[in-house]
Amino acid sequence: MLTTREFALALAGVARFARGDAGARAFFSATPEGCANSFWAAAFILVPHFAMEYLQVSQALDRVGARVDVLRFLVAGSIAYAVQWTAFPVAMHWLCGALDRRAQYFSFIAAWNWSTLLQMAVHLPIVLLQATGILGGALADAVVYASIALLLVYAGYVARVMLDVRPLVAAAIVFLDVLVTVMIQMQSLRLMGRAG
């Protein structure tokens, strides 16, 4: 069961990583229970995630004169969300074995999962500003690309520190996460009837 202390430590670790503090690794549990507790992050960002996805999908459909089928959106989005939260940890279980980093697996996944709170804290305001029209045009594109770049660098740093790997290996891990996410989102769009 997730405790207040464990949650507070995770948030502190996420913040320290954002400041480039490698000592943040000590804030994440290296136990199976600590790893399992980190999946609470999926519950914490569930509502903002779906709100953000709905805004993005509805804006895209508005451009072609279509509307969101809410039931289809919820079903496809829920499946994609569940798969996304399990596919990367499964892939990393194999990869950590190949990299001789099995001992770091649980703490890495814990840090990776809790880091999604920071990602949401960055992405959600940008999407809301775009949806309200406050942020638009070239400025919006620049802000989006800059935020994505910063979060990718952040993720790479988390991977490098938690797994004690070289920067190129950390970059490959980030690429793997992006690839898994894109593949799942493409399938989700097909389920929504927007692609294929």
N, C-alpha and C positions, 0 to 999 in steps of 0.2 A: 504494500500500500504506500502511495506517495505521501511523504510527510512534508509539513511546512518547511522544515529545515532543509530537506533535500531539494525542494523547489527553489528556495532562496539561494542555496549554493549553486544550483544550475543557472539561475539568472545572473548571479555574480560571475560565473565562469564565462557565460556568453558575453557579458559586458567586458570582461578582461580580454577575451580574444579580440574583441573589436578594437581594443587599445593596443593590440600587438603584444600582449603579455602571455608568454608561453607557460607561465606558472598556472594558467587557467586549467591546465590538464588535471590538476589536483582536485578540482571542484566537481569532477564527474565520477560517479561510482563505477568501479571495474567489476561489479558483480552482476550475475544474470538478473537479479531483482532490480538493481539500479537501471540496467538496460531496459527491462520491461516497463519500469515506471516512466522512462523517458517518452514512451508512446502516449502518455497523457498530453503531450504537446499537440498531438493530432486532434484531441478533443478540445483543447483550449483555442485552437485556431479554426475549428470547424465552421462556425458561423461566419466569421470574416472571410474565410476562404470561399464559401459558397456565395456570399454577397459580392465579392470581387469577381468571381467567375461569371456570375449572372450579369453583372454590369458589362463585362467585356463581351460576352456572347450576345447580349441584347444589342449592344452598339454595333457589333459586326453584322447582325441580321438586319438592323435598321437601314444599313447602307444598301441592302438589296431588297428592301421593302417587305421583309418577313418578320415574324414574331416568334418569340421563344415559346416552345411547348414546355410548360413548367414541369409536368409529370415526367416527360422524357428527359428533361434537363436534370431533374433530381435523381432519377434512376441511373442514368449514364454517369452523372457526376459522382454519385455515391460509390458505384463500382470502381470508377477510376481512382477515387480517393483512397479506397481500401487497398487496391492493387499497388498504388504508388507508395503507400506507407509500408508495404511488405516486400516489394520487388527489390528495392535497393539493399535493404539489410540482408536479404537472401543472397544477392550477388556478392555483397561484401564479405559474407561468411566464407564463401569459396575463395575470394581474392585474398583475404587475410591469411588463409591457409597457404596460398601460393606465394605470398610475400613473407611467410614465416612471422606473421604478426597476430597469431591466434590469441595470445595473451592480452593484446590491446583491443580486441574486437568489441567487448562489451562497453568499455569506456568510450571508444570511438563512436559507436552507434548512439550512446547516451548524449555525447556532445553534439553529434550531427543532428539528432532529433530536436534537442532543446534549441539549437541554433535556428530552427524554423520560426521561433517566436520573433527573433530579430528580423528575419526575412519578411515576415508579415508586417512588422512594425514599419518597415521601409516601404514595402509595396502598396499597402492599403491606402495610405494618404495620397500617394501619387495617382492611383486609380480613381479615388474619390474626387481629386482635383480635376482630373480629366473628364470625369462624368458630369461634373457641374459646370464645365466649360471655363473654369478659372485658369486651368493649364491647357494650352492647346498649341497647335502648329509645330514649328521647328523647336520651340522651347520644350514642349512636352516630349518630343522625340529625344532631345538631348538629355533631359532629366531621366527618362526611362533607361536609355542606354548606359548612362553614367551609373545609375543605381544597380543595374544588372552587373556591370563590370566590377563594381565595388563588392557586391555580394559574392561573385565568383571568386574574387581574390580572398575574401573572408573565408569562404568554404575551403579553398585550397590551403589556407593557413591552418584551419582546424584539422584538416586531414594530415598535413605535414607534421604538426605538433603531436596530435593524438596517436598517430601510427609511427612516428619517428621515421619518416621516409623522405626521399629526395624531392625537391620541388617538381620535377617532371612526373614523378609517380603520383604526387598529390594532384597535379593538374589532370592526370589521366583519370583519377578517381572522380574528380569534379565533372570531367567530360562524361564519364559513365553515368553519373547521376542525371546530367542534362539529357543524355541519350535516352535513358529509361523514362524520364519524365515526358519527353517529346513523343516517344512511341505510345505511351499510355494516353496522352492527350489526343493523339491522332485517332486512336481507337475510340476514345470517348466521343469525339466529334462525329465519327461514323455512326455511333449508336444514336446520337442526337439527330442524325439525318442531315448534317451539314457538309459532310464530305463523302467521297466515294460515290 
